[in-house]
């Protein structure tokens, strides 16, 4: 499977100068405000840059000036690399953004394919001087180039490898805690439409589950098996029609003669159904980002959730931010990144298997090692 290898960040909030090796499963732990959500935001920002929506993403985050590390730098510099199916080739992308009055300028942008000692430049631009490779020739735009969006999102899709890189980066998706309020999409009937994912707010949960039941039975049965393991009284999911083209979500329970509709389910039950469906979805993006998946879940469900993360990481790179000691108990040091604060208040990232924990793990579980302060990542 083609995967991203490393991400580098300079000047983004408390991520003043960090690099992170990317693995199939990356669970971020640390105190509040240390940079876990910032790391998720950086991935989301890179995805937006590849989609052609960098300007909107920066505005949603409060503008570039609000994101730059205070008193340290005057720009944000991001970099990410992706391996190819051929071990000798790597794609490397870099982006530097600098404030310019109330707006910003893309100071530098580059996309290279590295093959041994040789590097092929697909994009190489500095400020307004944009150059890209087109049918073997380095050219400048003869079309209307939007200076507030990246060249990665705008240059013609001539070569397979830069487009594959762009598409994978653009697919990366951030999932926050699912909204389960009374009138939230996940509690209401939903229109039938093609859906390979349950949606950021569960707006496509029902069509996604219905599609899996009808067209991908193995995945649907895997979802129901997880629900059986989590809730022993669970019988099955049904999807009765309630209006023209709309279906409801029904939970059949062995203890009751009548079904439970989505609006009757607990917050934890709904969030678990959504998480399991997401992790079993056939259209998972290249990188799936999940913020605090443990919210509302009973601690006994976290062992099962850790197994689901591990299984899904064969198909997507998972980056997860959590505060849950109990979830960490069921993880391996090679799956956990500890975020600590340096003496000057900036973030430092360390994979837990790079720490000297063997003697502690011989006596304590990983969460106990964390609680005892041996991994850092505490307030």
N, C-alpha and C positions, 0 to 999 in steps of 0.2 A: 504494500500500500504506500502511495506517495504521501509524505508527511512533511510538515514544517519542522525545521531543525532547531532554530534559535531565534529569539527576539531580543533586540536591544532598544533601550529607552533612555533618552537624556532630556531632562528639563520638564517632565510632566508631573506636576504636583510634587509629591515626596519621592517620586521615582527619578531622582536627579541624575543617576548614572548607574544603570543596572543592565545585566544581561541574564537571560534565562534559557537554559537548554530545554527544549520542548520534548516531552515524552508523551506516550499515548494517554496517560492519565496523570493529571497535575492538580493536586488539591492544595489550595493556598490556606495557610493558617497564620494567625497573628492578631495583635490587639486592634481595637477599633481605631480607624484613622491612619493606619500604618501604610496602606497602599493596595490592599487586596482588590477593592472595587476599582481603583485606578488602573490596575493591570487589566481587568476585564474591559474597562473603558478604552484602553489603548487598542486592544484587539478589535473592538467594535469600531473605533475610529479608522483603523486600517481597512476594515471591511467596507466602511462608507467611502473611503478614498477610492477603492477599487470599483465601487458601484456608481461613482459619479455624484455622490451626495456628501462630499466633505464639508461644504459650506453649511449645509443644514445640520450636520452632526456637530460641528463646532458651535453653532448657535444654540443647539439643544443643551450642550454642556456648559453654556454660559459665556462662550466666546474664548478666543485664544488667550487673551491676557489673563483670564481667570484660571487657566490651566498651567501656565508656565511656573516653574519652581521659583518661589519668591526669593529675591535678593541673590540669585545664583547665576542665572542665564538669561539670555534675551531671545531664545528660540527653543522650539521643540524639535528633537531629532529622533526619528524612529527607523528601525531596520528590522527586516525579517528575512530568513532564508528558508528555502524549501528543497529537500532532496528530490531527485528524480528516480525513476525505476532503475536507471543505470547509476550504480554507486559512484561513478566517476564524475557525475554532473550535478551541479547545484545552481539553483536560481537565487539571486540575492537582490533585494529591493531596499532602497533607502529613500527617506523623505525628510526634508527639513522645512519647517514652517516658521515664519517670523512675523511679528506684528508690524503693520504698516498703517499708522493712523488708527481709525476705528475698525479697520479691516485687517488683512494679512496678505502676505506674499509667499508663494511656494519658492523658497530660496534655492533649493536643490532637490532633484529627483533623479534616480537612476535605477535601471533594471538590467542586471547582467546575468548571463549564463556562463558559469565557470566550468571549464572542462580541462582538468589538469592545470597546466601553466597558462592556458589560453582562456581569455574572457571575451565573450561576444556581447556587445552593448546593444540592447533593444531600445532603451530610453536613456538619454543623458542630457539633462537640462539644468540650466542655472538661471534663476530669475525668469526673465522674459525670453531668454535664448533657449528655445525648445528644439531638440533634435531627436529623431528616432529613425530606426531602421525600417526601410520599405523596399522590398524586393532587392535586397542586397546593397542598397544605396542609403547613405545617411542623408536625411532630408529634414527640412523645416516645414512646419504646417503651412499649407496653402489654403486652409480652411479656417473658420472662426474658432480659435482656441480660447476656451474659457480660463482665464488666469486663476480663478478661485477653485478650480477642480484639477485633479491630477492628470498628467498625460497618460498614466496607466489606464485611466477610464476613458480616454478620448482618442488615442491614436488608433488608426485602422487595424483591424484584427487580421493581420497578414500571416503571421507565423503561429504555429500550433503551441509552442512552448510558452511564449508570453501570455497568450490567451488562456492556457490551462492554469498558469499561475494566477492571473487576474481572477478567473472564475472561482478558483478554490478560495482565494483570499476574500472575495466578495461574498461568498456563501456563509462565512463565519457569522454566527448568530448568538446574541446575548439574551438569556432568559432570566428575568428577575422573578421574585416571588409571585406565584400565581394569584391573581385577584379572585377571591371567592365570596365577595359580598353578595347580598341577596339578588341584585339585578345584574350580576356579572355574566359575561357570555357563557362561561362554563356551566352555569346553573340553568340556562334557558334552552329550549329546543333550538335546533340549528338547521339551516337549509342544506340540502344535499348538494355537494359540489366536489370536484376532484380535490383531494387533500392527502398529501404524503407526509404531512406533519400536523400535530395537534394545534399549532398556533401559539404565539407568545402569550396570549391571554386565554388560551383554551377555546378560542372562537371556532376552531376547526376540529375539536376533539371528537365530536360525534361522527362527522363524515370520514375522518381518518380511521376511527375504529370500525365503522361500517365497511369501508373499503377493504381493510385488512381481513375482516371476517369473510367477505365474499371473494376476495382475490388473492389473499396471502394467508391462508389458514394457519400455517405453522407459526407465523408471527403473532397472530391473534391468540392462538392457543398458549403461546409463551406468555402473553400478557395476562390471560386468565390464570395460568399456573402461578404467576407471581402474586396475583390477587388472592388465590387460594392459600398460598404460603403466608401471606400477610394477615389475612382475615379468614380463619378456618370455617366460618359459617357462610362464606361467599359461595353462591351457586353458579351464577353466570350473568353476563351482560346481555340486555336486549335493547332494541331500538324501534319502538312502536311509532308509527306515523301519527302526528297530532294535527297537522294542517297540510295544505297542498305543498308538497316538496319539502316538508320539514319533519325531522325526527327528534324524538326525545331520548335521553339516556336513562335506562332503567337498570337498577341493581337488584338482582334476585338473591334473596337470603334464605337459607335453609330453615331458619327459625320462624319465618313469617309467611303467611299465605298470600299477602299482598306485596307487590313490588315497591321498592323505594326509588323515587325519581331523583334526578340530580339536585333539585332544590331542597331535598330532604337529607342529603348526605352531609356528613361532617366535613369541616375544612380539611382535616387530615386525609380523609378518604378521597376527596376530590383531588387534592394535590398529589396523592400517591398514584391515582389512576392516570393523571396527566403526565407525571414523571415517567411512569412505566411505559406509557404509550410513546412519549418522546424518545426514550432510549431504545425502543423497539422499532422506531419508524424507519422505513426503507429509504427515505430521502434526507438522512442526517447530513448536515453540512460538513465541510472539511474540519472546522473547529467549532465545537459546541461549548458555549460559555454559560455557566449556571451559577447564580448568586444565591447563597444560602438555601440549598435544596431541603435542608432539614426542618424548615419552618412548619409547625403544626404536626409534624410526624412523631408518633410514639417512639421512644428510644429503641424499642424492640424491633422496629422496622429498619433501622439503620444498617444492620448487618446485611440484610437482603439488598438494601440500596447500594451498598458498597460492591456487592457481587454484580449488580446490574450495571454499575459504572464500569467495572472491569470488563464485562462482556461487550458493552457498547464501544469501549475504547479500541476494539478491533476494527471498527468501521468509521470512527470519528475521533479526533483528538479532543479530549475533555479537559477543560480548565474550570475548576470549581472553587469558589470561595466559601469558607465555612467557619463558624465559631463553635461547632459541636465537638466536644471532647469524645462523646460516644461514637460519632462517626469515625473519628481518627483511630479509635480502638480497633476498627476492622480494616484498617489500611496498612500497607507496607511502607517502610521508610522510603523506598524508591518511588512512591506515589505522592509524597508529601513535600511541599515547599514551605519552609518557615520564613516569615517576614519579620525582621527585627528593625529597631531604630538605631542608627549610628549616633555617635556623640553629638553630631550637629543636627540631629532630628530627621535625617533622610533615611530612606528604606534600604535594607540589605536583604537579598534573597539567597537562601541556601537550601539545596535539596537535603532532606533529612538523612539520606544514606551517605552523604558526604561528612556527616558529623560522627564523632566517636561515641556510638551508642551501644555497641555490642554488649558490654558488661551490664549496662542498665537494662537492656532488652532481655537478658537472660533471667532477670528477676521480675521485671515489670512489663505491663503491656504498653503499647506506644502512647496511648492517651495518658497513662500514669506518668510516663517519662516527660510528656509535655507539661502536665500539671505541676510536676516537681521542678520545672524550670530548666531541665537538661537539654531542651531543644531550642530554648529561647522562645520567640514568638508570643511573649506574654506582655501584659501592660506594664 
